[in-house]
Amino acid sequence: MRMFHRSGLILCLAAVLVSAETGCPYPEDVYPCTCVKGQLYELTCDHVDDPHVLLRVFENSRRYTFDVFNLKRSTLQYIPHQIFDDIKMFYFLMFNVTLRNLFDEVPRRDP
């Protein structure tokens, strides 16, 4: 019985550690976007015209926390609501972006 509790605790700690890594994902995982670390971890997507590209980039980045997400010089039908489901980011900035709708659906909100 004790072994189960210890292994359960180790599993929980591992899940917490894996859930939000610092750093940048591999460049091929976020292409055509780029991640850089200056004073902050910044993910920048430039000249994106397909919302599925953003979705793929964020699906490949679920383990990471970004301080800033920059969307630049892009024309999109919408921003996929799922990018906000599992990714932790503090700032979402848009520069010279044209959107038909802000989101495809309202992003869910965790309590």
C-alpha distances in whole Angstrom, upper triangle without the diagonal:
4,5,5,7,9,10,11,13,15,16,17,19,20,21,23,25,26,27,30,32,35,38,40,39,41,44,44,41,43,47,49,48,47,45,46,45,48,47,45,43,45,45,49,50,54,56,53,55,52,49,47,47,45,43,42,42,40,37,37,37,34,32,35,36,40,42,45,46,49,51,54,58,56,57,54,54,51,48,45,43,40,40,39,36,34,36,36,40,42,45,47,50,53,56,59,57,58,56,57,54,52,48,48,46,45,42,39,38,34,34
4,5,5,6,9,10,11,13,14,15,17,18,20,21,23,24,26,29,30,33,36,38,37,39,43,43,40,42,46,48,47,46,43,44,43,45,44,42,41,43,43,47,49,52,55,52,54,51,48,46,47,45,42,41,41,39,37,37,36,33,30,33,34,38,40,43,44,48,50,53,56,55,56,54,54,51,48,45,43,39,40,38,35,33,35,35,38,40,44,45,49,52,55,58,56,57,55,57,54,51,48,48,46,45,41,38,37,34,33
4,5,5,6,8,10,11,12,14,15,16,18,20,21,22,24,27,28,31,34,36,35,36,40,40,38,40,43,46,44,44,41,42,41,43,43,41,39,42,42,45,46,50,53,50,52,49,47,44,44,43,40,39,39,37,35,34,33,31,28,31,33,36,39,42,42,46,48,51,55,53,54,52,52,49,46,43,41,38,38,37,34,31,33,33,37,39,43,44,48,50,53,56,54,56,54,55,52,50,47,47,45,44,40,38,37,33,34
4,5,5,6,9,10,10,12,14,15,16,18,20,21,22,25,27,30,33,34,33,35,39,39,36,38,41,44,43,42,40,41,40,43,42,40,38,40,40,43,45,48,51,48,49,47,44,42,42,40,38,37,37,34,32,32,31,29,26,29,31,35,37,40,41,44,46,49,52,51,52,49,50,46,43,40,38,35,35,34,31,29,31,31,35,37,41,42,45,48,51,54,52,53,51,52,49,47,44,44,41,41,37,34,34,30,31
4,6,5,6,9,10,10,12,14,15,17,18,20,21,24,25,29,31,33,33,35,39,39,36,38,41,44,42,41,39,40,38,41,40,38,36,39,39,42,44,47,50,47,49,46,43,42,42,40,37,37,37,34,32,32,31,28,26,28,29,33,35,38,39,43,45,48,51,50,51,49,49,46,42,40,37,34,35,33,30,28,30,30,33,35,39,40,44,47,50,53,51,52,50,51,48,46,43,43,41,39,36,33,32,28,28
4,5,5,6,9,10,11,12,14,15,16,18,20,22,24,26,29,31,31,33,37,37,34,36,40,42,41,40,37,38,36,39,38,36,34,37,37,41,42,46,49,47,48,46,43,41,41,39,37,36,36,33,31,31,30,27,24,27,28,32,34,37,38,42,44,47,51,49,51,48,49,46,42,40,38,34,34,33,30,28,29,29,32,34,38,39,43,46,49,52,50,52,50,52,49,46,43,43,41,40,37,34,33,29,29
4,5,5,6,9,10,10,12,14,15,16,18,21,22,25,28,30,29,30,34,34,32,34,37,40,38,38,35,36,35,38,37,35,33,36,35,39,40,44,47,44,46,43,41,38,38,37,34,33,33,31,29,28,27,25,22,25,27,30,33,36,36,40,42,45,48,47,48,46,47,44,40,37,36,32,32,31,29,26,27,28,31,33,37,38,42,44,47,50,48,50,48,49,47,44,41,41,39,38,35,32,32,28,29
4,5,5,6,9,10,11,12,14,15,16,19,21,24,27,29,28,30,34,34,31,33,36,39,37,37,34,35,34,37,36,34,32,34,34,38,39,43,45,43,44,42,39,37,37,35,32,32,32,29,27,27,26,23,21,24,25,29,31,34,35,38,40,44,47,45,46,44,44,41,38,35,33,30,30,29,26,23,25,25,29,31,35,36,40,42,45,48,46,48,46,47,44,41,39,38,36,35,32,29,28,25,25
4,5,5,6,9,10,11,12,14,15,18,19,22,26,28,27,30,33,34,31,32,36,38,36,36,33,34,32,35,34,32,30,33,33,36,38,42,44,42,44,42,39,37,37,35,33,32,31,29,27,27,25,23,20,22,24,27,29,32,33,37,39,43,46,45,46,44,44,41,38,35,33,30,30,28,26,23,24,24,27,29,33,35,38,41,44,47,45,47,45,47,44,41,38,39,37,35,32,29,28,24,25
4,5,5,6,9,10,10,12,14,17,17,20,23,25,25,27,31,31,28,30,34,36,35,33,31,32,30,33,32,30,28,31,31,35,36,40,43,41,43,40,38,36,35,34,31,30,30,27,26,25,24,21,18,21,22,26,28,31,32,36,38,41,45,43,45,43,44,40,37,34,33,29,29,28,26,22,24,23,27,29,32,34,37,40,43,46,44,46,45,46,44,41,38,39,37,36,32,30,29,26,26
4,5,5,6,9,10,11,12,15,16,20,23,24,23,25,29,29,26,28,32,34,32,32,29,31,30,33,32,30,28,30,30,33,34,38,41,38,40,37,35,33,33,31,28,27,27,25,23,22,21,19,16,19,21,25,27,30,30,34,36,39,42,41,42,40,41,38,34,31,30,26,26,25,23,20,21,22,25,28,31,32,36,38,41,44,42,44,42,44,41,38,35,35,34,33,29,27,26,23,24
4,5,5,6,9,10,11,13,15,19,22,24,23,26,29,29,26,28,31,34,32,31,28,30,29,31,30,28,26,28,28,32,33,37,40,37,39,37,34,32,32,30,28,27,27,24,22,22,21,18,15,18,19,23,25,28,29,32,34,38,41,40,41,39,39,36,33,30,28,25,25,23,21,18,19,19,23,25,28,30,33,36,39,42,40,42,40,42,39,36,33,34,32,31,27,24,23,20,21
4,5,5,6,9,10,12,13,16,19,22,21,24,28,28,26,27,31,33,31,30,27,28,26,29,28,26,24,27,27,31,32,36,39,37,39,37,34,33,32,30,28,27,26,24,22,22,20,17,15,16,18,21,23,26,28,31,33,37,40,39,41,39,40,37,33,31,29,26,25,24,22,18,19,19,22,24,27,29,33,35,38,42,40,42,40,42,40,37,34,35,33,32,28,26,25,21,22
4,5,5,6,8,11,12,15,18,19,19,21,25,25,22,24,28,30,28,27,25,26,25,28,27,25,23,25,25,29,30,34,37,35,37,35,32,30,30,28,26,25,24,22,20,19,18,15,12,15,17,20,23,26,26,30,32,35,39,37,39,37,38,35,32,29,28,24,23,23,21,17,18,18,21,24,27,28,32,34,37,40,39,41,39,41,39,36,33,34,32,31,28,26,25,22,23
4,5,5,6,9,11,15,17,19,18,21,24,24,21,23,26,29,27,26,24,25,24,27,27,24,22,24,24,27,28,32,35,32,34,32,29,27,27,25,23,22,22,19,17,17,16,13,10,13,15,19,21,24,24,28,30,33,36,35,37,34,35,32,28,26,24,21,20,20,17,14,15,16,19,22,25,26,29,32,35,38,36,38,36,38,35,32,30,30,29,28,24,22,21,19,20
4,6,5,7,10,13,16,18,18,21,24,25,22,23,27,29,26,25,23,24,23,25,24,22,20,22,22,26,28,31,34,32,34,32,29,28,27,25,23,23,22,19,18,18,16,13,10,12,13,17,19,22,23,26,28,32,35,34,36,34,35,32,28,26,24,21,20,19,17,13,14,14,17,19,22,24,28,30,34,37,35,37,35,37,35,32,29,30,28,27,23,21,20,17,18
4,6,6,7,10,13,15,16,18,22,23,20,21,25,27,25,24,21,21,20,23,22,20,18,21,21,25,27,30,33,31,34,32,29,28,27,25,23,23,21,19,18,17,15,13,9,11,12,16,18,21,22,26,28,31,35,34,36,34,35,32,29,27,25,22,21,20,18,15,15,14,17,19,22,24,27,30,33,36,35,37,36,38,36,32,30,31,30,29,25,24,23,20,21
4,6,6,10,12,14,13,16,19,20,17,18,22,24,22,21,19,20,20,23,23,20,17,20,19,23,24,28,31,29,31,29,27,25,24,22,20,19,18,16,15,14,12,10,6,9,11,15,18,20,21,24,26,29,33,31,33,31,33,30,26,24,23,20,18,18,16,13,13,13,16,19,22,23,26,29,32,34,33,35,34,36,33,31,28,29,28,27,23,22,22,20,22
4,7,10,13,14,13,16,19,20,17,18,21,24,21,21,18,20,19,22,22,19,16,18,18,21,23,27,29,27,29,27,24,23,22,20,18,18,17,14,13,13,10,8,5,7,9,13,16,18,18,22,24,27,31,29,31,29,30,27,23,21,20,17,15,15,13,9,10,10,13,16,19,20,24,26,29,32,30,32,31,33,30,27,25,26,25,24,20,19,18,16,18
4,7,10,11,12,15,18,19,16,16,20,22,19,18,15,17,16,19,18,15,13,15,15,19,21,24,27,25,28,26,24,23,22,19,18,18,16,13,13,13,10,8,5,5,6,10,12,15,16,19,22,25,28,28,30,28,29,26,22,21,20,17,15,14,13,10,9,8,11,13,16,18,21,24,27,30,28,31,29,32,30,26,25,26,25,24,20,19,18,16,18
4,6,8,9,13,15,17,15,15,19,21,18,17,14,14,13,16,16,14,11,14,14,18,20,24,27,25,28,27,25,24,22,20,19,18,16,14,14,13,10,9,6,5,6,9,12,15,16,19,22,25,28,28,30,29,31,28,24,23,22,19,17,16,16,13,11,10,12,15,17,19,21,24,27,30,29,31,31,33,31,28,27,28,27,26,23,22,22,20,22
4,7,9,12,15,17,15,15,18,20,17,15,12,12,10,13,13,10,8,11,12,16,19,22,26,25,28,27,25,24,22,20,20,19,16,15,16,14,11,11,9,6,6,8,10,13,14,18,20,23,27,27,29,29,31,28,24,24,23,21,18,17,18,15,12,11,12,13,16,18,20,23,25,28,28,30,30,33,31,28,27,29,29,28,24,24,23,22,24
4,7,10,12,15,13,13,16,18,15,12,9,9,7,11,12,10,7,10,11,14,17,20,24,23,26,26,24,24,21,19,20,18,15,14,16,14,11,12,10,7,8,8,10,12,14,16,19,21,25,25,28,28,30,28,24,24,24,21,18,19,20,16,13,13,13,15,16,18,19,22,24,27,26,29,29,33,31,28,27,29,29,29,25,26,25,24,27
4,7,8,11,10,9,12,14,11,9,6,7,8,11,13,11,7,9,8,12,14,17,20,20,23,22,21,20,18,16,17,15,12,12,14,11,8,11,10,7,9,8,11,12,12,14,17,19,22,22,25,25,27,25,22,21,22,20,16,17,19,16,13,13,13,15,16,17,18,20,22,25,24,27,27,30,29,26,25,27,28,27,24,25,25,25,27
4,6,8,6,7,10,13,11,9,7,10,11,15,17,14,11,11,10,12,14,17,20,19,22,21,20,18,15,14,15,13,10,10,11,8,6,9,9,7,10,10,14,14,14,16,17,20,22,22,24,24,26,24,21,20,21,18,15,17,18,15,13,14,14,17,18,18,20,21,23,25,24,27,27,29,28,26,25,26,27,27,24,24,25,25,28
4,6,5,7,9,12,11,9,9,11,13,17,19,17,13,14,12,14,15,17,20,19,22,21,20,19,16,15,16,13,11,12,13,9,9,12,12,11,14,14,17,17,16,18,19,21,23,23,25,25,27,26,23,22,23,21,18,20,21,18,16,17,18,21,21,21,22,23,24,26,25,28,28,31,30,28,27,28,29,29,26,27,28,28,31
4,5,5,6,8,8,7,7,10,13,16,19,17,14,13,11,12,12,14,17,16,19,19,19,17,14,14,16,13,10,13,14,10,11,14,15,13,15,15,17,17,15,16,17,18,20,20,22,22,25,24,21,21,23,21,18,20,22,20,17,19,18,21,21,20,21,21,22,24,23,26,26,29,29,27,26,27,28,29,26,28,29,29,33
4,6,5,8,9,9,11,14,17,20,23,21,17,16,13,14,13,15,17,16,18,17,18,16,13,14,14,11,9,12,13,10,11,15,15,15,18,17,20,19,17,18,18,19,21,20,22,22,24,24,21,21,23,20,18,21,22,20,18,20,20,23,23,22,23,23,24,25,24,26,26,28,28,27,26,26,28,29,27,28,30,30,33
4,6,9,9,9,10,14,16,20,22,19,16,15,12,13,13,15,17,15,18,16,16,14,11,11,12,8,6,9,9,6,7,11,12,12,15,15,18,17,15,17,17,19,21,20,22,21,23,22,19,18,20,17,15,18,18,16,15,17,17,21,21,20,21,21,23,24,23,25,24,27,26,25,23,23,25,26,23,25,26,26,30
4,6,5,6,8,11,14,18,20,17,14,12,9,9,9,12,14,12,15,14,14,12,9,9,10,8,5,8,9,7,7,11,13,12,14,13,16,15,12,13,13,15,17,16,18,18,20,19,16,16,18,16,13,16,17,15,13,15,15,18,18,16,17,18,19,21,19,21,21,24,24,22,21,21,23,24,21,23,25,25,29
3,5,7,9,13,16,19,22,19,16,14,11,10,9,10,12,11,13,13,14,12,9,10,12,9,7,11,12,10,11,15,16,15,17,16,18,17,14,14,13,14,16,15,17,17,20,19,17,17,20,18,15,19,20,19,17,19,18,21,20,18,19,18,19,20,19,21,21,24,24,23,22,22,25,26,24,26,27,28,32
4,7,10,13,17,19,22,20,17,14,11,9,7,8,9,8,11,11,12,12,8,9,12,10,8,12,14,12,13,17,19,17,19,17,19,17,14,13,12,12,13,12,15,15,18,18,16,17,19,19,16,19,21,20,18,20,19,21,20,18,17,16,17,17,16,18,19,22,22,21,21,22,24,25,24,26,28,29,33
4,7,10,14,16,19,16,13,10,7,5,4,7,9,9,12,13,13,13,9,9,12,11,8,10,13,12,11,15,16,15,15,13,15,13,10,9,9,10,12,12,15,15,18,17,15,16,18,17,14,17,19,18,15,17,15,18,16,14,14,14,15,16,15,18,18,21,22,20,20,21,23,24,22,24,26,27,30
4,7,10,13,16,13,11,8,6,5,7,9,12,12,16,16,16,16,13,12,15,13,10,12,15,13,12,15,16,14,14,12,14,12,10,10,11,12,14,15,18,18,22,20,18,19,21,19,16,18,20,19,16,17,15,17,16,15,15,15,16,18,17,20,21,24,24,22,22,24,26,26,24,26,27,28,31
4,7,10,13,10,7,5,4,6,9,12,15,15,19,19,18,18,15,13,16,15,11,12,15,12,10,14,14,11,11,9,11,10,9,10,12,14,17,17,20,21,24,22,19,20,21,20,16,17,19,18,14,14,13,15,14,14,14,16,17,19,19,22,23,26,26,23,23,25,26,26,23,25,26,26,29
4,6,9,8,6,5,7,8,12,14,17,18,22,22,22,22,19,17,19,18,15,15,18,16,14,16,16,13,12,10,11,10,11,11,14,15,18,19,23,24,27,25,22,23,24,23,19,20,22,20,17,16,14,15,15,15,15,17,18,21,21,24,25,29,28,26,26,28,29,29,26,28,28,28,30
4,6,6,5,6,9,11,15,17,21,21,25,26,25,25,22,20,22,21,17,17,20,18,15,17,16,13,12,10,10,10,12,13,17,18,21,22,26,26,29,27,24,25,25,24,21,21,23,21,17,16,14,15,15,16,17,19,20,23,23,27,28,31,31,28,28,30,31,30,27,28,28,28,30
4,5,7,8,11,13,16,18,22,23,27,28,27,28,24,22,25,24,20,20,23,21,18,21,19,16,14,12,11,11,13,14,17,18,22,23,27,28,31,29,26,27,27,27,23,23,25,23,20,18,16,15,15,17,17,19,19,23,24,28,29,32,32,29,29,32,33,32,29,30,29,29,31
4,7,9,13,15,19,20,24,25,29,29,28,29,26,24,26,26,22,21,24,23,20,21,20,16,14,12,9,11,14,15,19,20,23,25,28,29,32,30,27,28,28,27,23,23,25,23,20,17,15,14,14,16,17,19,20,24,25,28,30,33,32,29,30,32,33,31,29,30,28,28,30
4,6,10,12,16,18,22,22,26,26,25,26,23,20,22,22,19,18,21,20,16,18,17,13,10,8,6,7,11,12,16,18,21,23,26,26,29,26,23,24,24,23,20,19,21,19,16,13,11,10,11,13,14,17,18,22,22,26,27,30,29,26,26,29,29,28,25,26,25,25,26
4,7,10,13,16,20,20,23,24,22,23,20,17,19,19,15,14,17,16,13,14,13,10,8,5,5,6,9,11,14,16,20,21,24,24,27,24,21,22,22,21,17,17,19,17,13,11,10,10,11,12,13,16,18,21,21,25,25,29,27,24,24,27,27,26,23,24,23,23,25
4,6,10,13,16,16,20,20,19,20,17,15,17,17,13,13,16,15,12,15,15,11,9,6,6,5,6,7,11,13,16,17,20,21,24,21,18,19,20,19,15,16,18,17,13,12,9,10,9,10,11,13,14,18,18,21,22,25,24,21,22,24,25,24,22,23,23,23,26
4,7,10,14,13,17,17,16,16,14,11,13,14,10,10,13,12,10,13,14,10,10,7,8,6,5,6,9,11,14,15,18,18,21,19,15,16,17,16,13,14,16,15,12,12,10,11,10,10,10,12,14,16,16,19,19,23,22,19,19,21,23,22,20,22,22,23,26
4,6,10,10,14,15,14,16,13,11,14,14,11,12,15,14,13,16,17,14,14,10,11,8,6,5,6,7,11,11,15,15,19,17,14,16,18,18,14,15,18,18,14,15,12,14,12,10,9,10,11,13,13,16,17,21,21,18,19,21,23,23,21,23,24,25,28
4,7,7,10,11,11,13,10,8,12,12,9,11,14,14,13,16,18,16,16,13,14,11,8,6,5,6,9,8,12,12,15,14,12,14,16,16,13,15,18,18,15,16,14,16,14,11,11,10,10,12,11,14,15,18,18,16,17,19,21,22,20,23,24,26,29
4,6,9,11,12,14,11,11,14,15,12,15,18,17,17,20,22,20,19,16,17,14,11,8,6,5,6,6,10,12,15,15,14,16,19,19,16,19,22,22,19,20,18,19,16,14,12,10,9,10,10,12,14,18,19,17,18,20,23,24,22,26,27,29,32
4,6,9,11,13,11,11,15,15,14,16,19,19,19,22,24,23,23,20,21,17,14,11,8,6,5,5,7,10,13,14,14,16,19,20,18,20,23,24,21,23,21,22,19,16,14,12,11,10,9,11,13,16,17,17,18,19,23,24,23,27,28,30,34
4,6,8,10,7,8,11,12,11,13,16,17,17,20,22,21,21,19,20,17,13,11,8,8,8,5,7,7,11,11,11,13,16,17,15,17,20,21,19,21,19,21,19,15,14,12,12,12,9,11,11,14,15,15,15,16,19,21,20,24,26,28,31
4,7,9,8,9,12,13,13,15,17,18,19,22,25,24,24,22,23,20,16,14,11,11,9,6,5,5,8,10,10,12,16,17,16,19,21,22,21,23,22,24,21,18,17,14,14,13,10,10,10,12,13,14,14,15,18,20,20,24,26,29,32
4,5,6,7,9,10,11,13,15,16,18,19,23,22,23,21,23,21,17,16,12,13,13,9,8,6,8,9,9,10,14,14,14,17,19,20,19,22,21,23,21,18,18,16,17,16,13,12,11,12,13,14,13,13,16,19,18,22,24,27,30
4,5,5,6,9,10,11,12,14,16,17,20,20,21,19,21,19,15,15,12,13,14,10,9,6,7,7,6,6,10,11,10,13,15,17,16,19,18,21,19,16,16,14,16,16,13,12,10,12,11,11,10,10,13,15,15,18,21,23,27
4,5,5,6,9,10,10,12,14,15,19,19,20,20,22,20,16,17,14,16,17,13,13,10,11,10,9,8,11,11,10,14,15,16,16,19,19,22,21,18,19,17,19,19,16,16,14,15,15,15,13,12,14,17,16,19,21,23,27
4,5,5,6,9,10,11,12,15,18,18,19,18,20,18,14,14,12,14,15,12,12,10,12,12,10,10,13,12,11,14,16,16,15,18,18,21,20,17,17,16,18,18,15,16,15,17,17,16,15,14,17,19,18,20,23,25,28
4,5,5,6,8,10,11,12,16,15,16,15,17,15,11,12,10,12,14,11,12,10,12,10,8,7,10,10,7,11,13,13,12,15,14,17,16,13,14,13,16,16,14,15,14,16,15,14,12,13,15,16,15,17,20,21,25
4,6,5,6,9,10,11,14,15,16,15,18,17,13,15,13,16,17,15,15,12,13,11,9,6,9,7,6,10,11,11,11,14,15,18,18,15,17,16,19,20,17,17,16,17,16,14,12,12,14,15,13,15,18,20,23
4,5,5,6,9,10,14,14,16,16,19,18,15,16,15,17,19,16,17,15,16,15,12,10,12,10,9,13,13,13,12,16,16,20,20,17,19,19,21,22,19,20,19,20,19,18,16,16,17,19,17,19,21,22,26
4,6,5,6,9,12,12,13,13,16,14,12,13,12,15,17,15,17,15,17,15,12,11,13,11,9,12,13,12,11,14,14,17,17,15,16,17,19,20,18,19,19,21,20,18,17,17,19,20,17,19,21,22,25
4,5,5,6,10,9,11,11,14,13,11,13,13,16,18,16,18,16,17,15,12,10,11,8,6,9,10,8,7,10,11,15,15,13,15,16,19,21,18,20,19,21,19,17,15,16,17,17,14,16,17,18,22
4,5,6,9,10,13,14,17,17,14,17,16,20,22,19,20,18,19,17,14,11,12,9,7,10,10,8,9,12,14,18,18,17,19,20,23,24,22,23,21,23,21,19,17,17,17,18,15,16,18,18,22
4,6,8,9,12,13,17,17,15,17,17,20,22,20,22,20,21,19,16,14,15,12,10,13,13,11,10,13,15,18,19,18,20,21,23,25,23,24,23,25,24,22,20,20,21,22,19,20,21,21,25
4,6,6,8,9,13,13,12,15,16,19,22,20,22,20,22,20,16,15,15,12,10,11,12,9,7,10,11,15,16,15,18,19,22,24,22,24,23,25,24,21,20,20,21,21,18,18,19,19,22
4,6,8,10,14,15,13,17,18,21,24,22,24,22,23,20,17,15,14,11,9,10,9,6,5,8,11,14,16,16,19,21,24,26,24,26,24,26,24,22,19,20,20,19,16,16,17,16,19
4,7,10,13,15,15,18,20,23,26,25,27,25,27,24,20,18,18,15,13,13,12,8,7,9,12,15,17,18,21,23,26,28,26,29,27,30,28,25,23,23,23,23,19,19,19,17,20
4,6,10,12,12,15,17,21,24,23,26,24,26,23,19,18,18,15,12,12,13,9,7,7,9,12,14,15,18,20,23,26,24,27,26,29,27,24,22,24,23,23,19,19,19,18,21
4,7,9,10,14,16,20,23,23,25,24,26,23,19,18,17,15,12,12,13,10,7,5,6,9,11,13,15,18,21,24,23,26,25,28,26,23,21,23,23,22,18,18,17,17,19
4,5,7,10,13,16,20,20,23,22,24,21,17,17,17,16,12,12,14,12,8,6,5,7,8,10,12,15,18,21,20,23,23,26,24,21,20,22,23,21,18,19,18,18,21
4,7,10,13,16,20,20,23,23,25,22,19,19,19,18,15,13,16,14,11,8,5,5,6,9,11,14,17,20,20,23,23,26,25,21,21,24,24,22,19,20,19,19,21
4,6,10,13,16,17,20,20,22,19,16,17,17,17,14,13,16,15,11,10,6,6,5,6,7,11,13,16,16,19,20,23,22,18,19,22,22,21,18,20,19,20,22
4,7,10,14,14,16,16,18,16,13,14,14,15,11,11,14,14,10,10,7,8,6,5,6,8,11,14,13,16,17,20,19,16,16,19,20,19,16,19,19,20,22
4,6,10,11,14,14,17,15,13,15,16,17,13,14,17,17,14,14,11,11,8,6,5,6,8,11,10,14,15,18,18,15,16,19,21,20,18,21,21,23,25
4,7,7,10,11,14,12,10,13,15,16,13,14,18,18,15,16,13,14,11,8,6,5,6,8,7,10,11,15,15,13,14,17,19,19,18,21,22,24,27
4,6,9,11,15,14,13,16,18,19,16,18,21,22,19,19,17,17,14,11,8,6,5,6,6,10,12,16,16,15,17,19,22,22,21,24,25,27,30
4,7,10,14,14,14,17,20,21,19,20,24,25,22,23,20,21,17,14,12,8,6,5,5,8,11,14,16,15,17,20,23,23,23,26,28,30,33
4,6,10,11,11,14,17,18,16,18,22,23,21,22,20,21,18,14,12,9,8,7,5,6,8,12,13,13,15,16,19,21,20,24,26,28,31
4,7,9,10,13,16,18,17,19,22,24,22,24,22,23,20,16,15,11,11,9,6,5,6,8,11,11,13,14,18,20,20,24,26,29,32
4,5,7,10,13,15,14,17,19,21,20,22,21,22,19,16,15,12,13,11,8,6,5,7,8,9,10,11,14,16,17,21,23,26,29
4,7,9,12,15,15,17,19,22,21,23,22,24,21,18,17,15,16,14,11,8,5,5,6,8,8,8,12,15,16,19,22,25,29
4,6,9,12,12,13,16,18,18,20,19,20,18,15,15,13,15,14,11,9,6,6,5,5,5,6,9,11,12,16,18,22,25
4,6,9,8,10,12,15,14,16,15,17,15,12,13,11,14,14,11,11,8,9,8,6,5,6,9,10,10,14,16,19,22
4,5,6,8,10,12,13,15,15,18,17,14,15,15,17,18,15,14,11,12,10,9,6,6,8,9,9,12,15,17,21
4,6,6,7,11,11,14,14,16,16,13,16,16,19,20,17,17,14,14,11,9,6,6,6,6,5,8,11,13,17
4,5,5,8,9,12,13,16,16,14,17,17,21,22,19,19,17,17,15,13,9,9,9,9,7,8,11,13,17
4,6,7,7,10,10,13,13,11,14,15,18,20,17,18,16,17,15,13,10,11,11,11,9,10,12,14,18
4,6,6,8,8,11,12,10,14,15,19,21,18,19,17,19,16,13,11,12,11,10,7,8,9,11,14
4,6,8,11,14,15,14,17,19,22,24,22,23,20,21,18,16,13,13,12,11,7,7,8,9,13
4,7,10,13,15,14,18,20,23,26,23,25,22,24,21,19,16,17,15,15,11,10,11,10,14
4,6,10,12,12,15,17,20,23,21,23,21,23,21,18,16,17,17,16,12,12,12,12,15
4,7,10,11,14,17,20,23,22,24,23,25,23,19,18,20,19,17,13,13,13,12,15
4,6,7,11,14,17,20,19,21,21,23,21,18,17,20,19,17,14,15,14,14,16
4,7,10,14,17,20,19,22,21,24,22,18,18,21,21,19,16,16,15,15,17
4,6,10,13,16,16,19,19,22,20,16,17,20,20,18,16,17,16,17,19
4,7,10,13,12,15,15,18,16,13,14,17,17,16,14,16,16,18,20
4,7,10,10,13,14,17,16,13,15,18,19,18,17,19,19,21,23
4,7,6,9,11,14,14,11,14,17,19,18,17,21,21,23,26
4,6,9,12,15,16,14,17,20,22,22,21,24,25,27,30
4,7,10,13,15,14,17,20,22,22,22,26,27,30,32
4,6,10,11,11,13,16,19,19,19,23,24,27,30
4,7,9,9,12,14,17,18,19,23,25,28,31
4,5,6,9,11,14,15,16,20,22,25,28
4,7,9,10,13,15,17,20,23,26,29
4,6,7,10,11,13,17,19,23,25
4,7,9,9,11,14,16,20,22
4,5,6,8,11,14,17,20
4,7,9,12,15,18,22
4,6,9,12,15,18
4,6,9,13,15
4,6,10,13
4,7,10
4,6
4
